[in-house]
Amino acid sequence: MTKTQILCQGAEALLTLDASNQIVKKHRIKKSYRLPLIDKKLRSRRTRSEAKLLEKSSKLIPIPRIIKIDEKEQTIELEYIQGKKLSEHLDSLPNSIEICKTIGKQIALLHNKDIIHGDLTTSNMILADAQVKSSLNPSKQPSASHSDLSNNKLYFIDFGLSFTSQKIEDKAVDLHLIKQALEAKHFNHYKEFFDAILQGYTSASVNSKEILERLRKVEQRGRYKDKY
């Protein structure tokens, strides 16, 4: 008998794990406040868009491999990555600074191809053992050309809010999101963690100077709003 486990449920999607074959299924949730036909078209379109971005991103950084896409049912099946959710372990890992540099590098690799993740938090990153082969297809594991952490691979997950954009502003806001996430979840170390992310980002970005200048303006706008 198939044993299905709910991994998490958000406002937009339900994630379940099929324990029999270690496949994660992401199903976009119906919205009762929308007309059924419009709701179905929106969910199908967003499923298709996310799948395309996952496919494109998989050529750049480690992400879970797509197993199946079903636009009719608004579902995406992905390989299950066993490992540590970074939000729960980053503070205690001995190589946390190197991991943060890798986070920055991987964000830059996405931005170089105009991919905006849109939800950069350590909850959407998994540190997986590089030696553990996928039970689905060992040959599809990310190669050493992806940001290598010696014994671990850093996977970005949940591209549900991702989109493509050439705008410097969108890339700066993406970086601002991870800074806010670090400050909220890893407040004891967020400054050194974010500095390491920026180091990694600068080392891999094709136009980091312009993006980081815009990031400072984004942060200034935020501070100005906080006064009122």
JOGIPE-V960740 format. One record per pair of residues at least 4 apart in sequence whose C-alpha atoms are under 6 Angstrom apart, sorted by sequence separation. I is the first residue (numbers start at 1). GAP is how many residues later the second one is. D is the distance in Angstrom with one decimal. If there is no record, write none. Layout:
i = {I;I}
gap = {GAP;GAP}
d = {D;D}
This chain:
i = {18;35;46;53;54;70;86;108;111;134;144;149;182;183;186;190;198;201;208;9;18;34;58;70;110;133;17;90;202;8;17;69;183;7;16;68;182;7;16;68;6;15;67;5;15;67;5;14;66;4;14;65;4;13;64;65;13;64;3;12;13;12;130;130;129;130;128;128;127;44;47;127;126;126;44;125;125;124;125;124;87;86;87;86;172;86;85;84;172;84;118;168;172;83;118;83;117;28;82;116;27;116;27;116;26;115;26;114;25;114;25;114;24;24;23;23;24;23;120;121;22;120;121;62;61;63;62;63;100;104;108;103;104;101;105;100;101;104;105;108;100;104;108;101;105;50}
gap = {4;4;4;4;4;4;4;4;4;4;4;4;4;4;4;4;4;4;4;5;5;5;5;5;5;5;6;6;6;7;7;7;7;8;8;8;8;9;9;9;10;10;10;11;11;11;12;12;12;13;13;13;14;14;14;14;15;15;16;16;16;17;21;22;23;23;24;25;26;27;27;27;28;29;30;30;31;32;32;33;35;36;36;39;39;40;41;42;42;43;43;43;43;44;44;45;45;46;46;46;47;47;48;48;49;49;50;50;51;51;52;52;53;54;55;56;56;57;57;57;58;58;60;80;85;92;93;93;93;93;93;94;94;95;95;96;96;96;96;96;97;97;97;99;99;110}
d = {5.5;5.9;6.0;5.9;6.0;5.7;5.3;5.9;5.2;4.9;5.8;5.8;5.0;4.6;5.4;5.9;6.0;5.7;5.8;4.5;5.4;5.6;5.7;5.2;5.0;5.2;5.7;5.8;5.4;5.4;4.5;4.6;5.3;5.4;5.6;5.9;5.2;5.2;5.3;5.0;4.4;5.6;5.2;5.4;4.6;5.2;5.0;5.8;4.6;5.6;5.3;5.6;4.7;5.4;6.0;5.4;4.3;5.5;5.6;5.8;5.1;5.6;5.5;4.6;4.6;5.5;5.4;5.2;5.7;5.1;5.8;4.7;5.8;5.1;5.3;5.5;4.6;6.0;5.9;5.1;4.6;5.2;4.9;5.6;5.5;5.5;4.6;5.5;6.0;5.1;5.1;5.6;4.7;5.4;5.0;4.2;4.4;5.9;6.0;5.5;5.9;5.4;4.5;5.8;5.4;4.7;5.2;5.4;5.8;5.1;4.4;5.3;5.6;5.1;5.8;5.0;5.7;5.4;5.9;5.4;5.6;5.1;5.4;5.7;5.5;5.0;5.0;5.4;5.9;4.2;5.2;6.0;5.9;4.9;4.6;5.5;4.6;4.4;4.6;5.7;4.9;4.1;4.9;4.2;5.4;5.9}
